[in-house]
Amino acid sequence: MDCPRCKSSQKKKNGLRRGKQSFKCKNCGYQYVENPISRTYSTEVKQLCLKMYLNGMGFRAIARVTEIDHTTIINWFKEAGELLSDESQDLIMSRDTK
Ligand SMILES: [Zn+2]
Protein backbone atom coordinates (compact mmCIF):
# COMPACT_ATOMS: atom_id res chain seq x y z
CA MET A 1 0.00 0.00 0.00
CA ASP A 2 1.27 3.46 -0.90
CA CYS A 3 0.98 6.67 1.09
CA PRO A 4 -2.64 7.90 0.90
CA ARG A 5 -1.46 11.49 0.97
CA CYS A 6 1.41 11.71 -1.54
CA LYS A 7 1.13 8.23 -3.17
CA SER A 8 4.80 7.54 -2.44
CA SER A 9 5.73 3.90 -1.95
CA GLN A 10 8.74 4.93 0.15
CA LYS A 11 7.66 3.93 3.64
CA LYS A 12 8.93 2.31 6.78
CA LYS A 13 7.15 0.09 9.25
CA ASN A 14 5.96 2.04 12.25
CA GLY A 15 4.73 -0.62 14.66
CA LEU A 16 1.27 -2.04 15.11
CA ARG A 17 -1.90 -0.07 15.69
CA ARG A 18 -4.87 -2.09 16.95
CA GLY A 19 -3.29 -5.18 15.47
CA LYS A 20 -2.73 -3.65 12.05
CA GLN A 21 0.62 -2.83 10.54
CA SER A 22 1.17 0.89 10.45
CA PHE A 23 3.58 2.76 8.22
CA LYS A 24 5.26 6.12 8.10
CA CYS A 25 5.83 7.71 4.73
CA LYS A 26 9.48 8.55 4.12
CA ASN A 27 8.50 11.22 1.65
CA CYS A 28 5.96 13.35 3.56
CA GLY A 29 6.05 11.83 7.06
CA TYR A 30 2.37 10.87 7.02
CA GLN A 31 1.47 7.94 9.27
CA TYR A 32 -1.09 5.48 8.01
CA VAL A 33 -2.41 2.00 8.73
CA GLU A 34 -2.71 -0.76 6.23
CA ASN A 35 -6.40 -1.35 5.61
CA PRO A 36 -7.25 -4.84 4.37
CA ILE A 37 -10.98 -3.97 4.16
CA SER A 38 -10.58 -1.60 1.23
CA ARG A 39 -9.32 -4.33 -1.08
CA THR A 40 -9.75 -3.71 -4.75
CA TYR A 41 -11.56 -6.22 -6.88
CA SER A 42 -11.25 -6.84 -10.58
CA THR A 43 -13.90 -5.84 -13.09
CA GLU A 44 -14.52 -9.54 -13.69
CA VAL A 45 -15.49 -10.07 -10.05
CA LYS A 46 -17.80 -7.05 -10.11
CA GLN A 47 -19.44 -8.23 -13.32
CA LEU A 48 -19.93 -11.68 -11.84
CA CYS A 49 -21.68 -10.20 -8.79
CA LEU A 50 -23.85 -8.06 -11.06
CA LYS A 51 -24.77 -11.15 -13.07
CA MET A 52 -25.63 -13.14 -9.95
CA TYR A 53 -27.82 -10.32 -8.73
CA LEU A 54 -29.67 -10.00 -12.02
CA ASN A 55 -30.23 -13.77 -11.89
CA GLY A 56 -32.11 -13.49 -8.64
CA MET A 57 -29.51 -13.69 -5.90
CA GLY A 58 -29.65 -11.23 -3.02
CA PHE A 59 -26.73 -9.13 -1.86
CA ARG A 60 -26.17 -11.27 1.22
CA ALA A 61 -26.21 -14.49 -0.78
CA ILE A 62 -23.66 -13.05 -3.21
CA ALA A 63 -21.56 -11.88 -0.27
CA ARG A 64 -21.56 -15.41 1.16
CA VAL A 65 -20.54 -16.97 -2.14
CA THR A 66 -17.84 -14.45 -3.02
CA GLU A 67 -16.74 -13.67 0.56
CA ILE A 68 -16.96 -10.00 -0.30
CA ASP A 69 -18.61 -7.66 2.22
CA HIS A 70 -22.19 -7.06 1.12
CA THR A 71 -21.88 -3.29 1.63
CA THR A 72 -19.01 -3.33 -0.87
CA ILE A 73 -21.25 -5.12 -3.36
CA ILE A 74 -24.11 -2.67 -2.79
CA ASN A 75 -21.71 0.19 -3.52
CA TRP A 76 -20.78 -1.42 -6.84
CA PHE A 77 -24.43 -1.60 -7.77
CA LYS A 78 -24.83 2.06 -7.00
CA GLU A 79 -21.86 2.78 -9.26
CA ALA A 80 -23.09 0.38 -11.94
CA GLY A 81 -26.56 1.94 -11.71
CA GLU A 82 -25.40 4.77 -13.90
CA LEU A 83 -24.54 2.28 -16.63
CA LEU A 84 -27.75 0.28 -16.45
CA SER A 85 -31.06 0.91 -18.15
CA ASP A 86 -33.86 2.46 -16.09
CA GLU A 87 -35.66 -0.89 -16.06
CA SER A 88 -32.67 -2.72 -14.52
CA GLN A 89 -32.19 0.05 -12.01
CA ASP A 90 -35.81 -0.19 -10.89
CA LEU A 91 -35.39 -3.95 -10.49
CA ILE A 92 -32.25 -3.55 -8.40
CA MET A 93 -33.59 -0.78 -6.20
CA SER A 94 -36.91 -2.52 -5.54
CA ARG A 95 -35.20 -5.80 -4.61
CA ASP A 96 -32.72 -4.07 -2.33
CA THR A 97 -35.34 -3.76 0.41
CA LYS A 98 -35.86 -7.52 0.80
ZN1 LIG B 1 3.51 10.48 1.82
Boltz pocket constraint, residues with backbone or C-beta under 6 A from the ligand:
constraints:
  - pocket:
      binder: B
      contacts: [[A, 3], [A, 4], [A, 5], [A, 6], [A, 7], [A, 8], [A, 25], [A, 26], [A, 27], [A, 28], [A, 29], [A, 30]]
      max_distance: 6.0
